[in-house]
Amino acid sequence: MFGFLKKKPAKPADAETPRSPAPEGPLEAGSEAAPLADAVAPEGLDGDASTARDDALTEAAQSALEAVAPDAPVRAQEVRANATETAPAAAAPVPADVPSEAPAKRSWAERLRAGLSRTRSQLGGGLAGLFGRRKIDEDFLEELETTLLMADCGVDATAHLLDTLRQRWKKERLETTDQLQDTLAAELVRILEPLEQALEVDGHTPFVIMLAGVNGSGKTTSIGKLAKWYQSRGKSVLLAAGDTFRAAAREQLQTWGERNGVAVIAQESGDPAAVMYDAVNAARARKIDVVLADTAGRLPTQLHLMEEIAKVKRVIAKAEPTGPHEVLLVLDSNIGQNALAQVKAFDAAIGVTGLVVTKLDGTAKGGVIAAIARQCPKPLRFIGVGEGIDDLQPFKAREFVNALLDIKPGSPAA
């Protein structure tokens, strides 16, 4: 009873406390650092004895530090002093999308393939996983139909693709499913190629690009990446912070401006249309090549907000009679078939002339681009597959299909 109160047996008198092995290098036995290993006081000390023991340990530790690196105490003091001060600009953390030292930067095709890997995994191996030495039959076509619908290709595009595959199967009397992969790839490229239209900005100075979209679609981030894209092609850029409603939107755009070294026209509050007017006039006076105009997020179901963004476009036209020269709608690819409704609603309100599809590396299925191409085709100017500043690139139909179907370079279907 109450066995836990029994006194533990005393340690044998000849038992020694094990010591850590002496470190290699300068800290050898007999060196100045040796007292650190020997400064272990016997148990049972208290009061003045304990204080003396602590002092001995402190002095021993200091001697060890000085033996290893004489300036170590000074460095430690500097670190403690700096910890209470504001970190200098040089020590500011590097943004996650601007790695300080990348071992070997991957090509855009490799990043696109990696970005769409989540699409392939979510589809049970993806579209590419269906094609092999398996026999072609109606069960296979039914499974392919399900996979295409899960990839957000939409009913119209899926029916078109299946009809094309079924016709070739029966006409050429194919036997294995791998013989149909090149047909699917070729037909997808044929559907998407009309969207592959580069955005040329040489026709006007300044060339005004107005970006719109729902909340959270990635407009402001896309503006920062587009600024880098045009700068890399020798264009001067100015940013207009027209989103005066969302908290910190102006600061976010100013951060992108600082990162890219471009000017940002912004107001702490007020009418976003007035910001656009000032930005266009400033760009004309400074002979800026491209103006990227941010706008507040709008839900297409809120008609009064859609009218406000239409007003912004009209004000831009007053400042620049030929502008805006491009109206880009930024779409979050994770919303799937809702993207079709957004394209139609924004097109009716402000006349969309091009699309930017972002976040294809997320839970998106990627096939929504095929649905857009079949039902409401608009030039797809750029696609994004990551958070890096270079992860927004012009859309190329063949590159996208090869990445979606995991077709390796050099294969017959590539």
N, C-alpha and C positions, 0 to 999 in steps of 0.2 A: 504493500500500500504506500502511496506517495513515493514511489520509487524514483520519480524524477527529482526528488529533493536530496537524493543521496549524493554525497560529495564525490566528485570525480577523483580517480586515483592520481596521485602526484606524479609528475614527470620524473623519471629516473635522473639521479644527479649527474650521471655521465652522459646524458643525452645532449647532443649539441643541436643548436638551431641551424638548419641547412642554410647555406649561403648561395647566392647566385654566382655562377662562374664569372671570373674577372673578364671584362670586355677586352676584345682584341685591340691591337694598335697601341696608341700612346698609353692607355690605362693598364699598364703591366704591374705585376706585384713589385712593391718597393718604390713605385713612382709617387708623385705628390698626391695623386688621387687615391692612393691606397687607404688613407684614413677614413674615407667614406665607407669602405666595407667593414672597417673595424670599429666604427662609431656606433655600435649597437649596445645600448645600455642594458644592464641586467634588469629582470622584471622586479616589480615591487617598489620602484622609486617613485616618490611623490614630492610635492613641495619644491624646495630649492633644488633637490636632486633632479627632479623632472625638468626644471628650467635649465639647469646646467646641461642636461642631456640634449634638449632642444637646441641650445646654443651650439653645442658641439656638432650636432647634425647639420645646422645651418652653415657653420664654418666649413665643415667637410664638403658639403655640396658646393659651396662657393669655390673652394679649392679645386674640386673636380671640374667645374665649368671653366675655370681659368686655365687648367691644364689642357683641356680639349681645345678651347678657343678663347684667347685672352679678351676678345672684345665682346663675348657673349653677354656679360652683364649690361653693357651699354646698349646692345641691340634690344634686350628685353625692356630696358627703360624706355626706349623710343617707341616700342610697340604699345606699352601701357599709356604713354603720353598721347599717342595718336588715337588710341581707342576712345578718348573722350572728346576728340575733335572731329570736325566734319572731314570725311575722306576727300583727298584731293581728286581733281578731275581725272588724273591719269589712273587712279585706282578704282574708277567707277566700273561696275560690273559690265562685261561685254554682253550685248543682247544675245539671246539664244540663237537667233537666226543669222548671226554674224560670227561664226566660229573664229577664234583667235588663230588657230593653226589647223587647217584641214590636211590630212595626209595626202589624199588624192581626190580631187573633186570629180564626182561622177558626171557623165554626160546627161543631157536632158532626157534622152530615150531611156537611160537606166533609171533615172529618178521617176519618170512617168510609169515605168513598169513596176517599180517598187511601190509607188503611190497607189496603184490599182491592185496591189496584191491583196489588200483587205477586201476588195470587191470579189476577187476570185475565191478567197477563203470562205466568205460568207455564202457563196453559192455552191458550197459543197465541192470545192475544187474548181469552181468556175466553169465558164463555157468550154475552156480548153480541156477540162477533165472529162467531158462527154465523148471526145473524139479519140478513137483508138482502133483496135482491130475488131471491135464489136460489130455484129451484124446489123445492117440497117433494117428496121421494121417500124411498125406504127407505134410500138412502145417507146422506141428511141425518139421518134418525132414528138410524141406526147411529153416525154421528159424534157426534151429541148425546148418545147413551148413553155413549160412551167418555168424553166431556168431563165428564159428570155423575159418573161413577165416579172419574175422576181428581180431581174436586173433593171427594172423600170423602163424597159423598152417601149412599153405601151401596147395596147391591143392592136392598133393599126400597123405599127412597124413589125410586131411579132407575126401577125398573119401574113404580111408581105414576105418576110424572110422564110417562113415555113412553106409557103406556096412555091417560092423559087427553089428551095431544096428538094421538095417533093417532085417537082417537074424534072429536075436533073436526075434524081434517083431513078425515075421510071424511064426517062428518055435514054439514058446511057447505061441502064441496067447495072448500076453500081451495087457493090456487095458489102463493103465495110465502111464504117462511119468516118474513118480518117480521110476517105476520098471526098467527103462533103465539107471538110474544114476550109479548104481553099475557096469553095463556093460561098460559104457563109462570110468569110473574110472579104472576098471581092464584092459581095452585095452590100455589106456594111460600109465599105469604103465608097461605093457608088452612092449610097444614101447620104453619107456625111460630107462628101467632097464639095457640094454646093455651099456648105457653111464655111469652107476654108477660104477666107478672104482677108488678106492682110490690111491693116489700118494704116493708110498713108497720110502723113500730116504735112506734106510739102506744099499743099495747094493754097494755104492761107497763113498769114502771120499777124497776130497769133492764131494758132489752131486751137479752138476751144472744145474741150471734151467734157461733157456733163455726165456725171455718174449718178445713177439712181438705183433703188432697190429697197427691199423690206428691211426691218431692223435685224441686225446680226448677220446679214448676208456677206459682209466682208468688204464693204465699199471703201472705208477709210484705209484699211490695210492694202487693198488693191491699188489705191491711189499711190501709196508709198512705193509699191513695187513697180508700178507703171512709170513713176518718176525716174527710178533707177534704170528701167529699160530704155527710155528715151534719152537719158543722159549718156548711156553707153553707146548711143548712136549719134552723139555729137549735138544733141538738141538741148537748148536751154529751156528750163521748166519753171513754172510758177504754180503754186497751189492756192486754191481758194477754199477757205473753211466755211462752207455754207451751211453746215449742220450746227445751227446755233441753239438747238433744243436739247440734244443729248448731253448729259453731264460728261465733261472731260473730252468731248469730241474735238474741240479746238486744240487742247493740249496734246492729244494723240496725233493730230495732223502736224502740229508744230514739231513734235518729236521726229516724225518722219522727215520733215523738212530739214531739221538739223542733221539727221543722219545722212541725207543725200546732198546737203549743202545747197538747198534751194530756198527761195523766199516764200513766205506764207502770208497771204492777206487774210486777216481775221478781225473779228470784233467780239468783245466780251458778251455782248447781247445785242439784240436788234433783229431787223428783218434780214433773212438770208438772201433775199433778192438784192438788197443794197450791197452786201458783201460781194456778190457776183459782179455787180456793176463796177465797183471799185477795182476788183481784180482784173477785169478785162481792160479797163482804162490804164491801169498800172502796167499791164503786160504790153500794151501798145506803146506806151511811153518808153519802156525799157527794151523794146524790140525783142520780146520773149517769143520763142518758137511755139511752145505748147502750154496751154492753161488746163490744169486738171481741177475741175470744180466738184467738190463734195456737196452732197445734199442730205437732208435729214431722212431717216428711214420712214417709209410710208407703207401702210397696209392697203392693198388695192380695194378692200371692202369699205374703207373710210373715204367717201367721195370728197368731203371737204378738204381732207389732207392731200388728196390727189390733185385738187384744184390749186392748192398752194404750190405744189411742185411745178404745175403747168405755168403758174405766174413767174416762177424763177426762170423758166425757159424763155418766157416773153421778155423779161428784163435783160437777159443776156443778148437777145436779138436787138434790143434798143441800143445796148452798148456796142455791139458788133453786128451790123445788119445781116451779114452772111452766117452768123452763128446761132446757136451752137452747131459746130460742124460735125459733131458726133454725139449721139445720145446713147451711152452704154448702160445696159441693165445688168447689174451684178446678181447672179443667181447662186444660192447655196445648193450644191448638188444633193445634199442630204434630204432635201424636201421632196424628192421624187417627182411624182406626177403633178404636184402643186406648182411646179415650175411652169407648166403650160398655162395655167390660169394667170400666173404673174406676168408672163410675156404678153398675153392678150390684154390684160388690164392696163399695164404701163404703156403698151403701144397705143392703146386708144387715148390715153391721157396726154402723152408727151411725144409720141412718134419715135419709138425705139429704132435705132439704126444698127445696133450691134450688141453682142452679149459677151459677158465674162462669167465663166462657170468656175466656181471656187470649191475648195474642200473635197476634191475627188479622192483624196487619200484618207478620208474619214469613213463613215459607215455608208457612204454613197454606193449605188450600184453601177453608176457610169452609163447605163443604157438610156438614161433620160435624154441624152444628147440625140439619140436616134429618134426618140419620140418627138422632140422639138423639130428635128429635120423633116419629119413626115407631116406634122400637124400645123406648126406655125414657124416656118423656117426664117431665121434671121442670121446674118453673118456672125459666126462665133469667133470673136477676135482673139481672146486669150482664155487659157485654162490654167487652174492652179492646183498643185498637188502637194503643198507643204507650206510651212511657215517661213521658210528661208526667203531672203529678199530676191533671189533668183528663181524661185519656184513658181513664177507666173510667166508663161511663155505663149507665143502665138500657137493657135490650134493647127495641127496637121492631121488630116484624116487617117492616113496610112500609119503614122506613128501611134495614134490613139488605138486603132483597131489591133495592131500588133501587140500593144501592151494589154489590151482588154482580153484578147484571146491567148495571151502568153505565147505568141509566135516568135520563135527565135530567128535572128538574122540569118539569111542564107537558106531557110527552109522554103519548100515550094510555095507555101501559102503567103510568104512574106512579100 
